[in-house]
């Protein structure tokens, strides 16, 4: 009996366990998530695509394809998302899958044209756009215009888009493309109008918002541009173009930690992004981590190796490591791309001198030496090159100019010694290229024909009122004629189009020469509010603070500059000597004054600063000797005379 009872209990337990298993299976089946609904996923993809969240659109379209791998429409939508994200290769692959799944190829020519454009196949893009169905003609025309612009036919590209906008003035994508083409061509005013229209018509479109950010950055400054990039990223947190522009702007504003975070997001959005790796290399170089910067540059795979920023950074890393030949190679390419880049020429000249190529250095530095605003370092390099080739007379002339160069000078255009007739012939042969006209204007100024230069510059402004380069050319000719109030007004118009460093320096100088010192200070303050890391702006601010007797503020400003550039700037050292002397810290003042004087013992400002520093430190006799020397070097300088009088 007990054994039978035990068997009964076992049987009941087994039944209970089986029931529990069945119930568990039922519960699991009931709680299992439903099979993905491909149609729902594709609908969500289209919604996010229209909302400007292209990354989410891509993910949802991929999920729809996972649920229905042979659904042609889903492949086409995924291709559209890839196109908006700038991935032409992936987009063309999805278009091929859509055709294989049954979608007529004739419906996809406009998308295929876009994919070819993104891959750099400009002729292929134009060919595909040409056979697009009339229903998609606007899309195809936009791609055609972008391809023409990439081929250098900006006039044809603008004509296509402007004709489109006459028919469809609310086409935000066409406004965006037109704004991008205008901005690339230097027509900042025209780009601003187009970008504003695009952002107004499509406030959820990341491409329009990113373009507006770039235009605002050019016109008003770094800080003003950030909200536009942030708005684009609120639509799509992984929109690569916005992330790159946002990171670059943050870096220029000195917000390095945020810049690094943005580059990391860009690498998540587009693994191996050359632009993001380059920006990280810039950060590493700023931190003095040369090997890391070099490693990051190598990881770009050469995709951006020919861009100006990459050439500048690569050469700087080579120069730091004593690889002067490699540095010269990189900077020579940079000068070829940007022949009027003063910094690039200065760097290349220094590298060539280190390599012993004196003639090459002279040829490189000569355009800087022709400028009235040539800096003392460049002039000294030129003098050393002349010394190396045995021309002591020319060396002495450039050393004299280096000694006379002030601590802060306004930016100016390149002078030229090319024959005017040859330049005019080039301008006539290329009437649509304002570069040649600028060459003629520079030659006219150099030859003393300021009236002719002003007339030609006014014509250039009339032809392109939205071009900051044209406004600057006119301002420069007015300065050459000593018409400073008119120049200041012209530079102000240029600053409204592109408030960059050269424009700021010109504007501030013209305002000062016009007696509008408060307006000059306001312009500088506005520039620094947007570009807080600008060395030129901070350098000028520190100089003004010294002149006004704001010693502590000057020390804070100038020490920040010195920490970034080292002890090579003669003007910074003289101003620091004056500032520390004024704040009754004579020992530090003497250190800076001695360093400045050692760099340029025949410079009146250096002798004056060293003398003032010695006086502040109690060495009256030494101060008197130096101030007497300074007054003899600059007998008309009332500030130096005042220092000597106070000492007596």
C-alpha distance (Angstrom), angle and dihedral (degrees) to the residues before:
residue distance angle dihedral
X1 . . .
X2 3.85 . .
X3 3.83 90.3 .
X4 3.82 91.6 52.2
X5 3.79 89.9 48.1
X6 3.80 90.6 50.9
X7 3.80 91.1 51.6
X8 3.80 89.9 50.6
X9 3.79 91.1 52.1
X10 3.80 91.9 50.5
X11 3.77 90.7 50.5
X12 3.80 92.1 50.2
X13 3.81 91.1 48.3
X14 3.81 90.7 51.0
X15 3.77 90.7 50.6
X16 3.81 90.5 50.1
X17 3.79 92.0 49.9
X18 3.80 90.9 48.5
X19 3.79 90.5 50.6
X20 3.79 91.0 50.1
X21 3.80 90.8 50.6
X22 3.79 91.0 50.1
X23 3.80 91.4 48.0
X24 3.83 90.0 47.6
X25 3.78 91.7 51.4
X26 3.77 90.1 48.8
X27 3.79 92.2 50.0
X28 3.82 91.2 47.6
X29 3.79 91.4 49.9
X30 3.79 90.4 48.0
X31 3.81 92.7 49.7
X32 3.83 96.0 43.1
X33 3.82 110.9 116.3
X34 3.76 112.6 -107.9
X35 3.75 119.2 -100.8
X36 3.80 109.6 -86.6
X37 3.78 111.3 -90.0
X38 3.81 104.5 -133.1
X39 3.78 92.6 -163.1
X40 3.79 92.5 52.1
X41 3.80 91.1 47.4
X42 3.80 91.7 50.3
X43 3.79 91.0 48.6
X44 3.79 89.6 53.0
X45 3.80 89.2 47.7
X46 3.79 91.2 54.2
X47 3.80 91.2 46.9
X48 3.80 93.1 51.9
X49 3.80 90.1 44.1
X50 3.79 90.3 56.0
X51 3.81 89.9 45.0
X52 3.81 91.0 57.5
X53 3.81 95.2 -111.1
X54 3.78 95.4 126.5
X55 3.79 95.6 165.6
X56 3.82 91.0 57.0
X57 3.81 89.9 44.8
X58 3.79 89.5 54.7
X59 3.81 92.3 49.2
X60 3.79 93.5 48.5
X61 3.80 93.1 46.5
X62 3.79 89.7 50.5
X63 3.81 89.6 51.1
X64 3.81 90.2 50.7
X65 3.80 90.1 52.1
X66 3.80 90.6 49.1
X67 3.81 87.5 56.2
X68 3.82 94.5 42.9
X69 3.84 108.3 19.0
X70 3.81 94.7 -179.4
X71 3.79 97.3 48.9
X72 3.80 104.5 124.2
X73 3.81 95.8 -164.3
X74 3.79 91.8 55.2
X75 3.81 90.4 53.9
X76 3.81 90.2 50.5
X77 3.82 92.0 50.4
X78 3.79 90.3 48.7
X79 3.79 88.3 51.7
X80 3.80 89.7 53.7
X81 3.80 90.7 52.1
X82 3.80 90.9 50.1
X83 3.80 90.2 50.3
X84 3.79 91.9 53.4
X85 3.80 88.5 49.3
X86 3.82 90.8 51.9
X87 3.82 97.7 -113.5
X88 3.80 104.2 134.2
X89 3.80 96.3 169.3
X90 3.81 94.6 54.6
X91 3.81 90.8 42.9
X92 3.80 93.5 54.3
X93 3.79 90.2 48.5
X94 3.81 91.1 54.7
X95 3.80 91.0 47.0
X96 3.81 89.5 55.0
X97 3.82 89.8 50.5
X98 3.81 90.2 49.6
X99 3.81 90.2 54.4
X100 3.82 91.3 46.4
X101 3.82 88.0 52.4
X102 3.79 91.7 55.2
X103 3.82 107.9 -88.1
X104 3.83 110.8 138.3
X105 3.79 110.5 -107.9
X106 3.81 90.0 -141.2
X107 3.81 89.1 70.8
X108 3.80 93.1 57.4
X109 3.81 106.7 52.6
X110 3.81 93.5 104.8
X111 3.80 91.1 52.3
X112 3.77 91.9 45.7
X113 3.82 89.3 50.3
X114 3.80 88.7 54.5
X115 3.79 91.6 49.0
X116 3.81 91.4 50.4
X117 3.81 90.1 49.4
X118 3.79 91.7 53.7
X119 3.80 89.7 50.9
X120 3.80 92.4 52.8
X121 3.81 95.0 -108.8
X122 3.80 94.5 132.9
X123 3.80 97.3 166.9
X124 3.79 90.2 48.2
X125 3.81 90.2 50.7
X126 3.80 91.5 52.2
X127 3.82 91.6 47.1
X128 3.81 92.5 51.2
X129 3.80 91.8 45.9
X130 3.80 90.1 52.6
X131 3.84 93.4 60.5
X132 3.79 96.6 44.0
X133 3.80 117.5 127.6
X134 3.84 115.4 -101.9
X135 3.81 89.7 -113.7
X136 3.81 89.3 68.1
X137 3.80 97.0 35.0
X138 3.82 95.9 120.0
X139 3.79 92.0 54.6
X140 3.80 90.7 47.8
X141 3.80 92.9 48.2
X142 3.78 91.2 53.0
X143 3.79 90.4 52.9
X144 3.80 90.1 46.7
X145 3.81 90.1 52.5
X146 3.80 92.8 48.8
X147 3.79 90.8 49.3
X148 3.80 91.6 50.8
X149 3.81 90.5 49.8
X150 3.80 90.0 51.4
X151 3.81 88.5 52.0
X152 3.81 90.0 54.1
X153 3.80 97.7 -102.0
X154 3.79 97.2 122.5
X155 3.80 92.5 154.4
X156 3.80 92.3 57.1
X157 3.80 92.0 44.2
X158 3.79 93.1 51.9
X159 3.81 91.2 46.8
X160 3.81 91.7 56.0
X161 3.80 93.9 48.2
X162 3.78 94.9 44.0
X163 3.80 90.3 51.6
X164 3.82 89.0 50.4
X165 3.78 91.8 50.9
X166 3.78 92.0 50.5
X167 3.82 86.7 59.6
X168 3.81 96.5 36.9
X169 3.81 110.1 22.6
X170 3.83 92.2 173.3
X171 3.81 95.4 58.1
X172 3.81 99.6 122.6
X173 3.79 93.8 -175.0
X174 3.81 91.2 56.1
X175 3.81 90.4 49.0
X176 3.81 89.1 51.0
X177 3.79 92.7 50.6
X178 3.81 91.8 46.2
X179 3.79 91.1 49.5
X180 3.79 92.0 49.8
X181 3.81 92.1 50.3
X182 3.79 92.3 47.3
X183 3.80 92.2 48.6
X184 3.80 91.6 50.6
X185 3.81 89.1 50.8
X186 3.81 91.8 52.7
X187 3.81 95.8 -108.5
X188 3.79 94.9 132.4
X189 3.79 93.9 165.0
X190 3.79 92.6 53.8
X191 3.80 90.9 43.2
X192 3.79 90.4 52.7
X193 3.80 92.3 54.3
X194 3.80 92.0 48.5
X195 3.81 94.6 44.5
X196 3.79 91.9 49.9
X197 3.80 90.4 51.6
X198 3.80 91.4 48.2
X199 3.81 94.5 48.7
X200 3.81 90.9 46.3
X201 3.80 94.4 50.0
X202 3.82 95.3 40.6
X203 3.82 108.7 28.0
X204 3.82 90.6 164.0
X205 3.81 95.3 51.4
X206 3.85 111.7 106.2
X207 3.81 93.6 -158.6
X208 3.81 91.6 55.6
X209 3.80 92.6 45.2
X210 3.80 92.1 47.8
X211 3.80 91.7 50.5
X212 3.79 90.2 49.7
X213 3.80 88.9 51.7
X214 3.80 91.4 53.2
X215 3.81 91.9 48.9
X216 3.81 92.4 47.2
X217 3.80 89.6 49.0
X218 3.79 90.2 54.6
X219 3.80 94.9 44.7
X220 3.79 103.3 37.8
X221 3.78 110.5 9.4
X222 3.77 147.6 -98.4
X223 3.79 101.2 -59.4
X224 3.80 93.6 48.2
X225 3.81 90.6 54.4
X226 3.80 97.5 52.9
X227 3.84 97.3 79.2
X228 3.81 90.6 56.9
X229 3.79 93.2 53.5
X230 3.79 89.2 45.5
X231 3.81 89.7 51.7
X232 3.81 90.0 53.1
X233 3.79 90.4 50.0
X234 3.79 91.5 50.0
X235 3.80 86.7 62.0
X236 3.81 92.9 46.4
X237 3.80 117.6 4.9
X238 3.81 90.9 -162.3
X239 3.80 100.3 46.0
X240 3.79 98.7 137.4
X241 3.85 100.9 -153.0
X242 3.80 91.5 52.5
X243 3.81 92.1 46.0
X244 3.82 91.6 53.0
X245 3.81 94.4 47.7
X246 3.81 90.5 43.9
X247 3.81 92.4 50.6
X248 3.80 93.2 47.2
X249 3.79 92.0 48.9
X250 3.80 92.6 48.1
X251 3.79 90.1 50.4
X252 3.79 93.3 50.7
X253 3.81 88.0 50.2
X254 3.81 90.8 54.1
X255 3.82 95.9 -110.9
X256 3.78 94.5 130.8
X257 3.81 100.1 162.7
X258 3.80 91.6 54.3
X259 3.79 89.7 44.8
X260 3.80 90.4 55.5
X261 3.81 91.5 49.5
X262 3.81 90.7 51.6
X263 3.81 92.4 50.4
X264 3.79 90.3 50.8
X265 3.80 89.8 53.2
X266 3.80 88.9 49.1
X267 3.81 89.9 53.8
X268 3.80 89.9 51.0
X269 3.79 89.6 50.2
X270 3.79 93.2 46.2
X271 3.81 113.5 14.0
X272 3.77 111.8 -140.4
X273 3.81 92.8 16.5
X274 3.84 105.3 178.8
X275 3.80 91.5 -153.0
X276 3.80 93.0 53.5
X277 3.80 92.4 46.1
X278 3.80 90.4 49.7
X279 3.80 91.4 52.6
X280 3.80 90.2 49.4
X281 3.81 88.3 50.9
X282 3.81 88.8 53.7
X283 3.80 89.5 52.8
X284 3.80 91.5 49.1
X285 3.81 91.4 49.4
X286 3.81 90.8 50.8
X287 3.78 88.6 53.6
X288 3.81 91.2 51.0
X289 3.81 93.7 -111.6
X290 3.79 95.8 135.5
X291 3.81 97.3 167.1
X292 3.79 92.3 51.4
X293 3.80 91.1 47.7
X294 3.80 90.6 50.9
X295 3.81 91.2 48.2
X296 3.79 92.0 51.2
X297 3.80 91.4 49.2
X298 3.81 90.4 52.2
X299 3.80 89.5 52.7
X300 3.80 90.4 60.6
X301 3.80 86.2 75.9
X302 3.78 94.0 -137.0
X303 3.79 92.5 -71.9
X304 3.80 92.0 128.7
X305 3.79 98.1 22.6
X306 3.80 93.9 120.3
X307 3.80 96.8 50.8
X308 3.82 116.8 110.4
X309 3.79 95.6 -118.8
X310 3.79 92.6 50.4
X311 3.81 92.2 48.2
X312 3.80 91.4 49.5
X313 3.80 93.5 49.2
X314 3.81 94.9 42.9
X315 3.80 91.6 51.2
X316 3.80 91.6 47.2
X317 3.79 91.9 52.9
X318 3.81 91.2 49.0
X319 3.81 92.3 47.6
X320 3.82 91.2 49.9
X321 3.80 89.2 54.2
X322 3.82 93.2 47.7
X323 3.80 94.2 -106.7
X324 3.80 94.6 134.9
X325 3.80 96.7 162.7
X326 3.81 92.0 55.4
X327 3.80 90.8 44.1
X328 3.80 91.2 51.5
X329 3.81 90.6 49.4
X330 3.81 92.3 54.0
X331 3.79 94.6 43.8
X332 3.80 92.1 46.0
X333 3.80 88.1 58.7
X334 3.80 89.6 48.0
X335 3.81 92.8 52.1
X336 3.81 89.3 48.6
X337 3.81 89.4 55.1
X338 3.82 95.1 40.2
X339 3.82 107.4 24.7
X340 3.82 92.3 172.7
X341 3.80 95.6 52.7
X342 3.82 103.0 119.5
X343 3.80 94.9 -167.4
X344 3.80 92.1 51.0
X345 3.80 92.4 50.3
X346 3.79 91.4 47.8
X347 3.79 91.6 51.7
X348 3.80 93.7 45.9
X349 3.80 91.0 48.1
X350 3.80 91.2 52.2
X351 3.81 91.7 48.9
X352 3.80 92.4 48.8
X353 3.79 90.6 50.5
X354 3.80 89.7 52.6
X355 3.81 88.0 52.2
X356 3.80 92.2 50.2
X357 3.80 94.6 -113.2
X358 3.81 96.3 135.3
X359 3.79 96.4 164.1
X360 3.77 91.4 49.1
X361 3.79 89.7 49.9
X362 3.81 91.2 51.1
X363 3.79 92.6 49.0
X364 3.81 89.7 50.3
X365 3.80 96.8 45.4
X366 3.81 97.8 39.3
X367 3.85 94.8 88.9
X368 3.81 88.9 54.5
X369 3.79 91.6 49.1
X370 3.80 89.7 54.3
X371 3.81 90.7 59.0
X372 3.80 117.7 95.0
X373 3.81 90.1 -140.5
X374 3.83 96.1 52.3
X375 3.80 110.0 150.4
X376 3.79 122.6 -120.2
X377 3.82 93.6 -113.4
X378 3.82 93.1 55.7
X379 3.80 91.4 44.6
X380 3.79 90.0 50.8
X381 3.81 90.7 50.4
X382 3.80 89.8 51.7
X383 3.82 90.6 49.1
X384 3.80 90.8 51.4
X385 3.79 90.5 50.0
X386 3.81 91.0 52.1
X387 3.80 89.5 47.8
X388 3.80 89.6 52.4
X389 3.80 92.2 54.2
X390 3.81 91.5 45.9
X391 3.81 99.3 -108.1
X392 3.79 99.1 132.6
X393 3.81 93.9 167.3
X394 3.80 94.2 59.6
X395 3.79 90.3 40.7
X396 3.80 90.1 56.0
X397 3.80 91.8 49.0
X398 3.78 93.0 53.7
X399 3.81 92.3 43.7
X400 3.79 88.4 54.0
X401 3.80 89.6 51.9
X402 3.80 90.7 47.7
X403 3.79 90.4 52.8
X404 3.80 91.6 48.2
X405 3.80 94.9 47.3
X406 3.78 110.1 113.7
X407 3.78 124.8 -129.2
X408 3.79 93.0 -106.3
X409 3.81 125.1 27.1
X410 3.80 130.9 175.1
X411 3.78 120.3 -108.1
X412 3.79 115.7 -104.0
X413 3.78 140.2 -178.4
X414 3.77 123.4 -93.3
X415 3.75 114.4 -89.7
X416 3.79 118.6 -139.8
X417 3.75 137.9 -152.7
X418 3.82 95.6 -163.3
X419 3.83 114.8 123.9
X420 3.81 111.6 -90.9
X421 3.81 91.9 -136.5
X422 3.80 91.3 58.0
X423 3.80 91.7 47.3
X424 3.80 92.0 49.4
X425 3.78 90.4 50.1
X426 3.79 89.7 52.9
X427 3.81 90.8 48.9
X428 3.81 91.9 50.2
X429 3.79 91.1 49.5
X430 3.82 91.2 50.9
X431 3.77 103.3 36.4
X432 3.81 92.7 159.0
X433 3.82 93.9 54.9
X434 3.83 112.7 81.1
X435 3.81 90.3 -166.0
X436 3.79 90.3 79.0
X437 3.80 91.6 48.9
X438 3.80 90.0 53.1
X439 3.80 88.5 54.1
X440 3.80 90.8 54.5
X441 3.81 91.2 48.1
X442 3.80 91.4 52.0
X443 3.80 90.7 49.4
X444 3.79 92.0 49.8
X445 3.80 91.5 51.0
X446 3.80 91.0 48.1
X447 3.81 90.8 51.3
X448 3.80 93.2 49.0
X449 3.80 96.7 -107.9
X450 3.79 94.1 130.1
X451 3.82 93.9 153.1
X452 3.80 91.3 56.1
X453 3.80 91.0 44.4
X454 3.81 91.9 51.5
X455 3.80 92.1 49.3
X456 3.80 92.1 49.5
X457 3.81 91.6 46.1
X458 3.81 91.5 50.9
X459 3.80 89.4 53.1
X460 3.80 89.3 50.6
X461 3.82 90.7 52.2
X462 3.79 91.1 48.2
X463 3.80 90.4 52.3
X464 3.80 93.1 47.9
X465 3.82 112.3 18.8
X466 3.79 91.1 165.7
X467 3.80 94.0 57.2
X468 3.81 114.6 99.9
X469 3.82 89.9 -161.6
X470 3.81 90.4 61.5
X471 3.80 92.0 49.3
X472 3.81 90.7 49.0
X473 3.79 91.3 50.4
X474 3.79 90.5 53.6
X475 3.79 91.7 46.7
X476 3.79 91.4 50.3
X477 3.79 92.4 52.2
X478 3.81 90.5 49.6
X479 3.80 89.9 51.3
X480 3.80 89.5 50.8
X481 3.81 86.7 56.1
X482 3.84 90.6 47.7
X483 3.82 90.4 -117.3
X484 3.79 93.0 139.6
X485 3.83 101.9 163.7
X486 3.81 90.8 53.7
X487 3.80 89.8 44.8
X488 3.80 91.1 51.9
X489 3.81 91.2 53.1
X490 3.80 90.6 48.7
X491 3.79 92.9 48.1
X492 3.80 88.6 49.8
X493 3.81 89.1 57.6
X494 3.80 89.1 48.7
X495 3.81 90.1 49.5
X496 3.80 90.0 52.8
X497 3.79 87.4 58.9
X498 3.80 99.6 38.3
X499 3.79 119.3 3.3
X500 3.79 96.0 -168.4
X501 3.79 129.1 145.4
X502 3.83 99.8 -89.2
X503 3.80 90.6 48.0
X504 3.79 91.8 48.3
X505 3.81 92.2 51.1
X506 3.79 91.8 49.3
X507 3.80 92.9 47.0
X508 3.80 94.3 47.8
X509 3.80 92.3 47.5
X510 3.82 93.6 48.5
X511 3.79 91.6 47.6
X512 3.80 91.2 50.4
X513 3.80 91.9 48.6
X514 3.80 88.3 50.3
X515 3.80 90.7 55.4
X516 3.80 93.3 -110.2
X517 3.80 97.2 125.9
X518 3.81 95.0 154.4
X519 3.80 91.1 53.3
X520 3.81 89.2 48.2
X521 3.81 90.2 52.7
X522 3.80 90.6 47.8
X523 3.80 91.4 51.6
X524 3.79 91.6 50.5
X525 3.81 92.5 46.7
X526 3.80 90.9 50.2
X527 3.78 91.3 49.7
X528 3.81 93.0 49.4
X529 3.80 91.2 47.5
X530 3.80 86.9 62.2
X531 3.81 98.9 32.4
X532 3.81 105.4 34.9
X533 3.82 93.0 166.4
X534 3.81 96.6 54.3
X535 3.80 107.9 130.7
X536 3.79 92.9 -163.3
X537 3.78 91.8 50.0
X538 3.79 93.9 46.7
X539 3.78 91.0 44.6
X540 3.80 90.8 54.4
X541 3.81 92.0 44.9
X542 3.80 91.2 52.1
X543 3.80 91.0 49.8
X544 3.80 91.3 51.6
X545 3.80 91.1 47.7
X546 3.81 89.7 54.4
X547 3.79 91.0 49.2
X548 3.81 91.2 50.9
X549 3.82 93.7 47.1
X550 3.81 95.1 -113.6
X551 3.79 90.1 142.6
X552 3.80 101.9 168.7
X553 3.80 93.1 45.1
X554 3.81 89.8 47.7
X555 3.80 91.7 51.0
X556 3.80 91.9 50.9
X557 3.80 92.6 48.4
X558 3.79 97.7 43.0
X559 3.80 96.0 42.7
X560 3.79 87.5 55.5
X561 3.79 89.2 53.7
X562 3.80 92.9 45.8
X563 3.80 92.8 51.1
X564 3.79 89.2 56.7
X565 3.82 100.1 43.8
X566 3.80 103.2 26.7
X567 3.79 127.0 -134.0
X568 3.80 97.4 -47.0
X569 3.80 101.6 97.5
X570 3.77 110.1 92.8
X571 3.80 93.4 -164.3
X572 3.80 93.6 52.4
X573 3.81 91.1 50.7
X574 3.81 94.0 49.7
X575 3.78 92.2 48.0
X576 3.80 91.5 47.5
X577 3.80 90.2 51.4
X578 3.80 90.1 52.7
X579 3.81 92.7 45.0
X580 3.82 95.3 50.1
X581 3.79 90.4 45.0
X582 3.79 89.8 52.9
X583 3.81 91.2 49.5
X584 3.85 90.4 53.1
X585 3.79 95.5 -111.2
X586 3.79 96.1 126.8
X587 3.81 97.9 166.2
X588 3.81 93.9 59.5
X589 3.81 90.5 40.1
X590 3.82 90.0 56.3
X591 3.79 91.2 51.0
X592 3.79 92.6 54.9
X593 3.79 93.6 39.1
X594 3.80 91.9 52.2
X595 3.83 91.1 49.6
X596 3.81 92.4 50.3
X597 3.79 92.4 46.3
X598 3.81 91.4 49.6
X599 3.81 89.7 54.5
X600 3.81 94.1 51.0
X601 3.83 114.5 8.2
X602 3.82 92.9 172.5
X603 3.78 94.3 53.6
X604 3.79 113.2 106.7
X605 3.81 93.0 -147.5
X606 3.82 91.2 53.4
X607 3.81 93.2 48.9
X608 3.80 90.4 46.5
X609 3.81 94.0 49.1
X610 3.81 92.3 47.0
X611 3.80 90.8 47.9
X612 3.80 93.1 49.7
X613 3.81 89.4 48.1
X614 3.82 92.5 51.4
X615 3.79 90.5 49.2
X616 3.80 90.9 51.5
X617 3.80 88.4 51.7
X618 3.82 92.8 50.8
X619 3.82 99.3 -103.5
X620 3.80 96.5 126.6
X621 3.81 97.6 164.3
X622 3.78 93.7 50.7
X623 3.78 89.7 45.8
X624 3.80 91.7 52.1
X625 3.80 92.6 52.9
X626 3.77 92.8 51.5
X627 3.80 95.4 43.9
X628 3.79 91.1 50.0
X629 3.80 87.8 52.1
X630 3.79 91.0 48.2
X631 3.81 92.1 50.2
X632 3.79 90.6 51.3
X633 3.79 91.5 49.5
X634 3.82 91.3 49.0
X635 3.82 107.8 21.6
X636 3.82 93.5 169.2
X637 3.81 96.3 52.0
X638 3.80 106.3 111.3
X639 3.80 93.3 -168.2
X640 3.81 92.8 57.6
X641 3.79 90.4 44.1
X642 3.79 89.1 52.7
X643 3.79 92.0 52.3
X644 3.81 91.1 51.7
X645 3.80 92.5 47.0
X646 3.80 91.7 50.1
X647 3.78 90.0 52.0
X648 3.79 92.7 54.5
